[in-house]
Amino acid sequence: MKKVITIDGMHCKNCCNRVEKALKNLNVKKVTIVLEEKKAYVENDEEVANELLVNAVEDCGFDVVNIE
């Protein structure tokens, strides 16, 4: 399973670290944050519900714009 999460509100490396940590707490296998694109690339062996991904990001204070 691969998903791309577009996130609004990330401005620095610290923001990226917070989002990455939150997503990894969902036991996601791999998380890559690209600040310039304002996106998180998530890979996992099993499907992770979009609602869980959204909640993890929004609990950090950011807004999820889209999940592909």
Backbone bond lengths (Angstrom), bond angles and torsions (degrees), N, CA, C in turn:
res aa  C-N    CA-C-N  psi(-1)  N-CA   C-N-CA  omega(-1)  CA-C   N-CA-C  phi
1 M - - - 1.422 - - 1.525 109.76 -
2 K 1.308 116.24 126.40 1.459 121.59 175.40 1.524 107.86 -125.94
3 K 1.322 115.75 135.91 1.460 120.99 177.55 1.521 109.09 -137.56
4 V 1.330 114.31 150.56 1.461 121.15 175.53 1.523 106.78 -118.36
5 I 1.323 115.91 122.32 1.458 121.65 -178.82 1.527 108.19 -108.49
6 T 1.324 116.94 120.52 1.462 121.34 175.23 1.526 107.12 -90.33
7 I 1.345 115.00 126.95 1.465 121.10 -171.57 1.524 109.98 -124.58
8 D 1.321 116.24 131.40 1.455 121.74 177.28 1.521 109.18 -100.85
9 G 1.321 116.27 137.59 1.461 120.67 174.87 1.519 115.09 110.01
10 M 1.329 117.94 -7.77 1.464 119.50 177.72 1.532 108.54 -79.96
11 H 1.364 116.03 128.04 1.454 119.90 -176.38 1.523 114.14 -124.18
12 C 1.343 116.59 -16.03 1.461 118.64 -174.33 1.527 110.41 -150.88
13 K 1.311 115.36 177.30 1.463 121.96 -179.94 1.529 111.12 -62.73
14 N 1.326 117.31 -34.87 1.461 120.64 178.64 1.533 110.36 -63.04
15 C 1.327 116.51 -40.34 1.473 120.72 176.49 1.531 109.71 -59.52
16 C 1.317 115.44 -46.40 1.469 120.90 -179.66 1.525 110.93 -60.28
17 N 1.317 116.44 -42.12 1.460 120.77 179.90 1.528 111.51 -62.87
18 R 1.330 116.92 -39.70 1.465 120.54 178.86 1.525 111.18 -63.72
19 V 1.337 115.98 -44.57 1.469 120.11 179.61 1.523 110.32 -65.57
20 E 1.325 116.66 -44.46 1.468 120.51 -179.64 1.528 110.72 -59.65
21 K 1.318 117.46 -45.34 1.462 121.37 179.93 1.531 110.83 -62.41
22 A 1.323 116.77 -42.84 1.474 120.59 -179.39 1.521 111.20 -62.83
23 L 1.330 116.72 -42.18 1.465 120.25 -179.83 1.524 111.24 -69.90
24 K 1.317 116.97 -38.64 1.461 119.83 178.33 1.528 111.67 -67.32
25 N 1.322 117.25 -25.58 1.474 120.47 175.92 1.523 111.49 -66.62
26 L 1.332 117.23 -14.72 1.466 121.56 174.86 1.523 111.22 -86.49
27 N 1.334 116.10 9.05 1.465 123.24 -177.16 1.520 112.54 63.13
28 V 1.338 115.92 34.08 1.455 121.22 174.81 1.523 107.64 -74.71
29 K 1.306 116.53 137.79 1.469 122.91 -174.76 1.532 112.50 -65.10
30 K 1.341 117.41 -47.53 1.460 120.89 -176.55 1.524 109.90 -142.78
31 V 1.331 115.55 134.22 1.461 122.11 176.75 1.525 107.88 -129.85
32 T 1.329 116.88 127.68 1.453 122.34 175.11 1.519 107.48 -124.90
33 I 1.327 116.53 122.56 1.454 121.80 179.62 1.529 108.42 -104.83
34 V 1.332 116.91 129.82 1.465 121.57 175.61 1.524 106.73 -117.23
35 L 1.331 115.49 101.38 1.459 121.70 -174.81 1.530 112.05 -59.15
36 E 1.326 116.84 -43.14 1.463 120.95 -177.44 1.531 111.98 -60.81
37 E 1.313 116.90 -32.24 1.467 122.08 179.27 1.528 111.83 -91.31
38 K 1.350 115.35 -12.93 1.472 121.93 -174.43 1.527 110.59 57.18
39 K 1.346 114.88 45.74 1.460 120.70 -177.09 1.519 111.38 -133.40
40 A 1.331 113.67 149.77 1.454 121.56 171.80 1.520 107.36 -117.14
41 Y 1.328 115.86 126.61 1.460 121.95 177.32 1.526 106.89 -100.94
42 V 1.328 115.97 120.33 1.457 121.86 -173.54 1.527 109.28 -117.58
43 E 1.333 115.84 132.62 1.461 121.03 176.41 1.521 108.49 -128.57
44 N 1.327 114.30 139.20 1.460 119.49 178.23 1.523 108.73 -154.76
45 D 1.316 116.57 156.43 1.457 121.05 178.07 1.522 111.24 -71.79
46 E 1.325 116.05 -35.57 1.459 121.14 -178.69 1.519 110.12 -112.51
47 E 1.316 115.80 156.35 1.464 122.03 178.30 1.533 110.48 -65.22
48 V 1.326 115.53 134.16 1.458 121.66 173.38 1.527 106.20 -112.77
49 A 1.311 116.73 127.95 1.467 120.99 -177.45 1.524 110.66 -60.64
50 N 1.334 115.66 137.73 1.460 120.78 178.27 1.525 111.30 -55.75
51 E 1.316 116.68 -37.02 1.463 120.40 -179.31 1.528 111.00 -59.88
52 L 1.328 117.67 -39.46 1.466 120.68 178.50 1.522 111.16 -66.40
53 L 1.331 116.26 -40.47 1.460 120.53 178.55 1.526 110.61 -64.17
54 V 1.328 116.62 -45.89 1.464 121.57 179.72 1.529 109.94 -60.90
55 N 1.313 117.05 -47.18 1.468 120.33 -178.86 1.528 111.49 -61.15
56 A 1.326 117.68 -40.73 1.470 121.10 -179.49 1.527 110.73 -63.24
57 V 1.329 116.81 -43.68 1.472 121.04 -178.91 1.525 110.32 -70.40
58 E 1.310 117.17 -45.30 1.461 120.56 -176.84 1.520 112.25 -69.46
59 D 1.332 118.01 -28.12 1.461 120.97 175.33 1.529 111.69 -66.03
60 C 1.336 116.82 -19.53 1.466 121.98 176.35 1.526 111.65 -85.60
61 G 1.327 116.87 -7.13 1.459 120.05 179.01 1.517 114.74 99.54
62 F 1.320 117.13 14.18 1.468 121.17 -179.61 1.522 109.56 -114.30
63 D 1.322 116.13 164.23 1.452 121.67 -179.22 1.529 110.79 -109.98
64 V 1.328 116.51 132.48 1.457 121.16 174.45 1.516 107.81 -86.62
65 V 1.330 115.60 122.36 1.458 121.36 -179.49 1.521 110.79 -89.35
66 N 1.345 115.30 -38.69 1.461 119.72 -174.51 1.524 109.35 -161.94
67 I 1.336 115.50 151.29 1.467 121.78 171.35 1.517 107.05 -129.84
68 E 1.319 115.05 124.69 1.476 120.53 178.80 1.505 109.26 -110.65
